[in-house]
Amino acid sequence: MIITLLTDSDSIAQAALSGSSIKWTSYNCKADISGDTIHLINPSGKTAFLWANKDNFKNGIIELDIKGNDKRGESFVGITFHALDHEMYDAVYFRPFNFRDNERKDRAVQYVSKPNYDWDLLREKHPGKYEHAILPDTDPNNWFHVKIVVQHPNVKVYVNGSEKPTLEVAQLSERKNGLFGLWIDSPDGWFKNITVTNSK
């Protein structure tokens, strides 16, 4: 795992950390960490988080590989940022079971801002604006690479090296910094090769 922080002097400080050496705080889940791979196991049936105990994330780039399950309604995996706690946060997450579902593929990636803007309200009030199909075509049973560019209030999500954003939204929260973490709302999820570049 590589955490890259851009300092105020514009110099880059980079540290390579294995998943087992960085300090994490779990909420509603167990983290099985092997090298750079993190397997989150969530027996609670509630939304679960693994918070990185690093400096607050402001603007910058988050990159990682994610894997969920191709089981309808049973795999919701992503990241959270600009969080105060497990109740107030912004998140980008994926529904792998919708990646190739002809009827539901437009609901493959989702942005939410809790507590006021959850997926159901956003879908009702702004259909198609805060969720989108995955571009390019992505296998729901394999790892996929995610790049999220945050320049408050703009958020752009790229998948598997795409040049065009898969999802592009304006944040609904006014928070400009906060905790970064891994997020699942399902029995489990896998994460690896996490890179966070924090800029001004």
C-alpha positions as CSV (number, residue, x, y, z in Angstrom):
1,M,0.0,0.0,0.0
2,I,1.4,3.4,-0.9
3,I,0.2,6.6,0.8
4,T,1.4,9.7,-1.0
5,L,0.9,13.0,0.6
6,L,1.5,16.3,-1.2
7,T,2.8,18.9,1.3
8,D,2.2,22.6,1.4
9,S,5.6,23.2,-0.1
10,D,4.5,21.1,-3.1
11,S,7.2,18.5,-2.4
12,I,6.0,14.9,-2.4
13,A,6.5,12.6,0.6
14,Q,6.0,9.0,-0.3
15,A,5.9,5.9,2.0
16,A,5.4,2.3,1.0
17,L,3.3,0.5,3.6
18,S,2.0,-3.0,3.6
19,G,-1.6,-3.5,4.6
20,S,-0.4,-5.0,7.9
21,S,1.8,-2.2,8.9
22,I,-0.6,0.8,8.4
23,K,-2.9,1.4,11.4
24,W,-6.6,0.9,10.6
25,T,-9.7,1.2,12.7
26,S,-12.6,-1.1,11.8
27,Y,-16.3,-0.4,12.4
28,N,-18.9,-3.2,12.0
29,C,-16.4,-5.5,10.3
30,K,-13.3,-7.7,10.6
31,A,-10.3,-6.9,8.4
32,D,-8.3,-9.9,7.2
33,I,-5.0,-8.3,6.0
34,S,-2.5,-10.3,4.0
35,G,0.3,-8.2,2.4
36,D,-1.4,-5.5,0.4
37,T,-4.8,-7.2,0.2
38,I,-7.5,-6.4,2.6
39,H,-10.6,-8.7,3.0
40,L,-13.4,-7.0,4.9
41,I,-15.8,-9.4,6.5
42,N,-19.1,-7.9,7.7
43,P,-21.3,-10.1,9.9
44,S,-23.2,-7.1,11.3
45,G,-25.6,-6.7,8.3
46,K,-25.0,-3.0,8.6
47,T,-22.7,-0.6,6.7
48,A,-19.1,-1.2,7.6
49,F,-15.9,0.8,7.5
50,L,-12.2,0.4,7.7
51,W,-10.7,3.8,8.5
52,A,-7.1,4.7,7.6
53,N,-5.5,6.4,10.6
54,K,-3.7,8.9,8.5
55,D,-3.9,12.7,8.0
56,N,-7.3,13.9,6.8
57,F,-8.0,13.6,3.1
58,K,-8.7,16.9,1.4
59,N,-8.4,17.1,-2.4
60,G,-6.4,14.6,-4.4
61,I,-6.5,11.2,-6.0
62,I,-7.5,7.9,-4.6
63,E,-6.6,4.7,-6.5
64,L,-7.1,1.1,-5.7
65,D,-8.3,-2.3,-6.9
66,I,-11.6,-3.6,-5.7
67,K,-13.4,-6.9,-5.9
68,G,-16.9,-7.8,-4.9
69,N,-19.3,-10.6,-5.7
70,D,-21.6,-11.1,-8.7
71,K,-24.6,-11.9,-6.4
72,R,-27.6,-9.6,-6.9
73,G,-28.2,-7.4,-3.9
74,E,-25.3,-8.9,-2.0
75,S,-22.2,-6.9,-3.0
76,F,-21.7,-3.2,-2.3
77,V,-18.0,-2.2,-2.2
78,G,-16.3,1.2,-2.3
79,I,-14.5,4.0,-0.5
80,T,-15.5,6.9,1.8
81,F,-13.9,10.3,2.1
82,H,-14.5,13.6,3.8
83,A,-16.0,11.7,6.6
84,L,-16.7,12.8,10.2
85,D,-17.7,9.4,11.3
86,H,-19.8,6.4,10.3
87,E,-22.9,8.5,9.9
88,M,-21.6,11.6,8.1
89,Y,-19.5,10.9,5.0
90,D,-19.3,11.0,1.2
91,A,-18.8,7.7,-0.6
92,V,-18.4,6.2,-4.0
93,Y,-19.3,2.5,-4.2
94,F,-20.0,-0.2,-6.8
95,R,-22.6,-2.8,-7.3
96,P,-20.7,-5.6,-9.3
97,F,-23.8,-7.6,-9.8
98,N,-25.1,-4.8,-12.0
99,F,-22.0,-4.4,-14.2
100,R,-23.4,-6.6,-17.0
101,D,-27.1,-6.7,-16.1
102,N,-28.9,-5.3,-19.1
103,E,-31.8,-4.0,-17.0
104,R,-29.7,-2.6,-14.1
105,K,-26.3,-1.7,-15.5
106,D,-27.0,2.0,-15.2
107,R,-26.9,1.4,-11.4
108,A,-23.4,0.0,-11.3
109,V,-21.5,2.9,-9.6
110,Q,-23.1,5.2,-7.0
111,Y,-22.2,8.5,-5.2
112,V,-23.9,9.2,-1.9
113,S,-23.5,11.9,0.9
114,K,-24.8,10.7,4.2
115,P,-26.9,11.3,6.1
116,N,-29.0,13.6,3.9
117,Y,-28.5,12.1,0.5
118,D,-28.6,8.3,0.4
119,W,-29.0,6.3,-2.9
120,D,-32.8,5.9,-2.7
121,L,-33.5,9.7,-2.3
122,L,-31.0,10.5,-5.1
123,R,-32.5,8.0,-7.4
124,E,-36.0,9.3,-6.8
125,K,-35.1,13.0,-7.0
126,H,-32.3,12.9,-9.6
127,P,-32.5,9.7,-11.6
128,G,-29.4,8.9,-13.5
129,K,-27.3,11.8,-12.0
130,Y,-25.5,10.1,-9.1
131,E,-25.3,6.6,-10.5
132,H,-24.1,5.2,-13.8
133,A,-23.0,2.2,-15.8
134,I,-19.4,1.1,-15.7
135,L,-17.3,2.1,-18.6
136,P,-15.5,0.2,-20.1
137,D,-17.1,-3.2,-19.8
138,T,-15.9,-4.8,-16.6
139,D,-16.1,-8.4,-15.3
140,P,-18.1,-8.5,-12.1
141,N,-16.2,-11.6,-10.9
142,N,-12.7,-10.1,-11.1
143,W,-10.6,-7.2,-9.6
144,F,-11.3,-3.8,-11.2
145,H,-9.1,-0.7,-10.9
146,V,-10.7,2.5,-9.6
147,K,-9.3,6.1,-9.8
148,I,-11.3,8.8,-7.9
149,V,-10.3,12.4,-8.4
150,V,-11.6,14.8,-5.7
151,Q,-11.3,18.5,-6.2
152,H,-14.1,19.8,-4.0
153,P,-16.8,20.0,-5.0
154,N,-16.0,17.9,-8.1
155,V,-15.7,14.2,-8.0
156,K,-14.7,12.1,-11.0
157,V,-14.6,8.3,-11.1
158,Y,-12.5,6.3,-13.6
159,V,-12.5,2.6,-14.0
160,N,-9.9,0.3,-15.5
161,G,-7.9,3.0,-17.0
162,S,-10.7,4.8,-18.8
163,E,-9.9,8.3,-20.1
164,K,-13.5,9.4,-19.8
165,P,-15.1,9.5,-16.3
166,T,-17.5,6.7,-15.5
167,L,-19.2,9.0,-13.0
168,E,-18.8,12.8,-12.6
169,V,-20.7,14.6,-9.9
170,A,-20.6,17.7,-7.6
171,Q,-20.4,16.8,-4.0
172,L,-23.6,17.4,-2.0
173,S,-21.8,18.0,1.3
174,E,-20.0,21.1,2.2
175,R,-17.2,19.2,3.9
176,K,-13.8,19.8,2.3
177,N,-11.8,17.3,4.3
178,G,-12.2,14.3,6.6
179,L,-11.4,10.7,7.1
180,F,-10.7,8.3,4.3
181,G,-11.7,4.6,4.5
182,L,-12.9,1.5,2.8
183,W,-16.6,0.9,2.7
184,I,-18.9,-2.1,2.4
185,D,-22.6,-2.7,2.8
186,S,-22.6,-6.4,2.2
187,P,-21.1,-9.6,3.7
188,D,-17.6,-8.9,2.4
189,G,-15.3,-7.1,-0.1
190,W,-11.7,-7.1,-1.2
191,F,-9.3,-4.2,-1.6
192,K,-5.6,-3.9,-2.6
193,N,-3.0,-1.5,-4.2
194,I,-4.4,1.5,-2.4
195,T,-2.8,4.8,-3.2
196,V,-3.9,8.1,-1.8
197,T,-2.4,11.4,-3.0
198,N,-3.5,14.3,-0.8
199,S,-3.0,17.8,-2.4
200,K,-3.8,21.3,-1.2
